[in-house]
Amino acid sequence: MTQMRDELGQLKSLVGTAPTFDVEHIPLDPRALFIDWFRDAVDARVPEPHAMTLSTLGADGIPDARVLILKDVTEDGCWAFASGISSVKGSQLHANPVAALTFYWSSQIRSIRLRGHIEVASVDESVKDFRERGVGARAIALAGTQSDAIREPSSVIHLIEEARQRLKHDPEQTSAGWTVWRLRPISIEFWQGDATRNHLRIQYQRHGTEWTSRRLWP
Ligand SMILES: Cc1cc2nc3c(=O)[nH]c(=O)nc-3n(C[C@H](O)[C@H](O)[C@H](O)COP(=O)(O)O)c2cc1C
């Protein structure tokens, strides 16, 4: 065995404490269950429960994934996130407006996964999101294009400082490319892990405006 394989083999998984999950009494709408689970995670002090993996489709057909912050779960049932339109993910979402989101809250052995279609939020919403960001985050977004290769590393601090100064004089300045996207799910799975591996899995599927749910084999 390789040393790494040995080390991995010694690590434990599913070591958290699962809250009660009454699969016989789940809401018709998965949004309600997501909000219940999310609030449970916040109450249980799960670190950064709003961090989620966004998976997209690359132009080469290979999936891509990175961690983002959940910005909203809208009344009409979309999961929102924000980033630069010219970033890698921005180009991928433009070319293939589909994505998946994955949450994992290890201390509760809970995971939620969503698959769906991508919609671009209104310009007003994107501008509002941009203005709510901290000054440092805004300066970085104004100074350069996320995911571009850095040609001159020594100029980075200077460009960010310049953008900070511009923001100081014009705090309302926005980045034209800052964008809020919404994932409108076609399926959502709630996974409650169990140390004996008899995991509870509920998968919701959307049919127009209606949702059906079923239990999945662990
Ligand atoms: C906890 C965490 C939260 C993050 N939140 C965001 C976010 O909300 N928006 C964003 O553009 N990048 C965020 N990032 C950075 C992304 O993971 C990623 O590096 C960046 O968006 C570039 O991705 P891309 O090259 O695939 O476009 C976050 C990273 C971490 C680890």
The ligand as an SDF file (V2000), in Angstrom:
LIG
                    3D

 31 33  0  0  0  0  0  0  0  0999 V2000
  -15.7500   29.5080    1.1890 C   0  0  0  0  0  0  0  0  0  0  0  0
  -15.5670   30.1080   -0.1790 C   0  0  0  0  0  0  0  0  0  0  0  0
  -16.4980   31.0040   -0.6640 C   0  0  0  0  0  0  0  0  0  0  0  0
  -16.3450   31.5870   -1.9200 C   0  0  0  0  0  0  0  0  0  0  0  0
  -17.3270   32.4210   -2.3800 N   0  0  0  0  0  0  0  0  0  0  0  0
  -17.2430   32.9290   -3.6280 C   0  0  0  0  0  0  0  0  0  0  0  0
  -18.3220   33.7050   -4.1620 C   0  0  0  0  0  0  0  0  0  0  0  0
  -19.3920   33.9160   -3.5380 O   0  0  0  0  0  0  0  0  0  0  0  0
  -18.1580   34.2300   -5.4060 N   0  0  0  0  0  0  0  0  0  0  0  0
  -17.0290   33.9890   -6.1550 C   0  0  0  0  0  0  0  0  0  0  0  0
  -16.9530   34.5010   -7.2680 O   0  0  0  0  0  0  0  0  0  0  0  0
  -16.0240   33.2220   -5.6900 N   0  0  0  0  0  0  0  0  0  0  0  0
  -16.1010   32.6760   -4.4490 C   0  0  0  0  0  0  0  0  0  0  0  0
  -15.0910   31.8680   -3.9720 N   0  0  0  0  0  0  0  0  0  0  0  0
  -13.9370   31.5930   -4.8670 C   0  0  0  0  0  0  0  0  0  0  0  0
  -14.3250   30.4680   -5.8670 C   0  0  0  0  0  0  0  0  0  0  0  0
  -14.2330   29.2140   -5.2250 O   0  0  0  0  0  0  0  0  0  0  0  0
  -13.4530   30.4610   -7.1330 C   0  0  0  0  0  0  0  0  0  0  0  0
  -12.0920   30.3680   -6.7920 O   0  0  0  0  0  0  0  0  0  0  0  0
  -13.6400   31.7040   -7.9950 C   0  0  0  0  0  0  0  0  0  0  0  0
  -14.9930   32.0940   -8.0480 O   0  0  0  0  0  0  0  0  0  0  0  0
  -13.1120   31.4640   -9.4110 C   0  0  0  0  0  0  0  0  0  0  0  0
  -13.8240   30.4060  -10.0030 O   0  0  0  0  0  0  0  0  0  0  0  0
  -13.8150   30.1340  -11.5870 P   0  0  0  0  0  0  0  0  0  0  0  0
  -12.3880   30.2950  -12.0200 O   0  0  0  0  0  0  0  0  0  0  0  0
  -14.3040   28.7400  -11.7640 O   0  0  0  0  0  0  0  0  0  0  0  0
  -14.7360   31.1370  -12.2210 O   0  0  0  0  0  0  0  0  0  0  0  0
  -15.2160   31.2660   -2.7170 C   0  0  0  0  0  0  0  0  0  0  0  0
  -14.2830   30.3390   -2.2430 C   0  0  0  0  0  0  0  0  0  0  0  0
  -14.4640   29.7570   -0.9990 C   0  0  0  0  0  0  0  0  0  0  0  0
  -13.4720   28.7060   -0.5280 C   0  0  0  0  0  0  0  0  0  0  0  0
  1  2  1  0
  2  3  1  0
  2 30  2  0
  3  4  2  0
  4  5  1  0
  4 28  1  0
  5  6  2  0
  6  7  1  0
  6 13  1  0
  7  8  2  0
  7  9  1  0
  9 10  1  0
 10 11  2  0
 10 12  1  0
 12 13  2  0
 13 14  1  0
 14 15  1  0
 14 28  1  0
 15 16  1  0
 16 17  1  0
 16 18  1  0
 18 19  1  0
 18 20  1  0
 20 21  1  0
 20 22  1  0
 22 23  1  0
 23 24  1  0
 24 25  2  0
 24 26  1  0
 24 27  1  0
 28 29  2  0
 29 30  1  0
 30 31  1  0
M  END
$$$$
